[in-house]
Amino acid sequence: MNKADLVTQVAKVVGTKKLAADAVDAVLDAIKKALKKGEAVSLVGFGTFKVNKRKARTGRNPKTGETIKIPAKKVPVFKAGAELKKAVK
């Protein structure tokens, strides 16, 4: 399922694709803004979005074999909730 499919499914509940697209965009924007601030977003029964910090490390260029430094960075992470795990089983 992609974003357009999700909008179509939401439109079945809210009535129009325009309202559904606005709702989906609003939810995704709210999650992005919260993660950018470093906040976790917990949707009970679904899961939790949060930001993890990766430490700087050394790696290897697979093409040349040369050692390179990989800088520290922040990455978004999603952990599925118990109800979502149970539904997928």
C-alpha positions in Angstrom: 0.0 0.0 0.0 1.3 3.4 -0.9 0.2 6.9 0.1 -2.5 7.1 -2.6 -3.9 3.8 -1.5 -4.0 5.0 2.1 -5.8 8.2 1.0 -8.4 6.1 -0.9 -9.0 3.9 2.2 -9.4 7.0 4.5 -11.7 8.6 1.9 -14.1 5.7 2.3 -14.6 6.8 5.9 -14.4 10.6 5.7 -16.3 11.0 2.4 -13.9 12.7 0.0 -10.4 12.2 -1.3 -9.6 15.8 -0.6 -10.5 15.5 3.1 -8.7 12.2 3.3 -5.5 13.6 1.6 -5.5 16.6 4.0 -5.9 14.3 7.0 -3.1 11.9 6.0 -0.8 14.8 5.2 -1.6 16.4 8.6 -0.8 13.2 10.5 2.4 12.7 8.6 3.5 16.3 9.0 2.7 16.2 12.8 4.9 13.0 13.1 7.7 14.6 11.2 7.7 17.8 13.2 7.7 15.9 16.5 10.6 13.7 15.4 12.5 16.8 14.3 12.1 18.2 17.8 13.4 14.9 19.2 10.1 13.9 20.6 8.7 10.4 20.4 5.3 9.8 18.9 3.3 7.0 20.5 0.1 5.7 19.0 -1.4 3.3 21.5 -2.1 -0.1 19.8 -0.1 0.8 16.7 3.5 1.7 17.7 6.0 4.3 18.5 8.1 6.6 16.3 11.3 8.0 17.8 14.7 9.2 16.9 17.9 7.2 17.6 21.4 8.6 17.6 24.1 6.6 15.8 27.6 7.1 16.9 30.4 8.0 14.5 32.3 5.0 13.3 34.8 3.8 10.8 33.7 1.9 7.7 35.2 0.5 4.5 34.5 1.6 1.0 33.4 -1.6 -0.7 34.7 -0.5 -4.1 38.3 0.4 -3.0 38.7 -1.2 0.4 39.7 2.2 1.7 38.9 3.0 5.4 36.4 5.9 5.8 34.9 7.8 8.7 31.1 7.6 8.9 29.8 10.6 10.9 27.3 10.4 13.8 23.7 11.0 12.7 20.1 10.8 13.9 17.8 8.2 12.3 14.0 7.7 12.6 12.9 4.4 14.1 9.5 2.7 14.4 8.7 0.0 17.0 5.4 -1.8 16.4 3.0 -2.0 19.3 1.6 -5.2 20.8 -1.8 -5.0 19.0 -0.1 -4.4 15.6 2.2 -7.4 16.1 -0.8 -9.5 17.1 -2.8 -8.4 14.1 0.0 -9.3 11.7 0.6 -12.7 13.2 
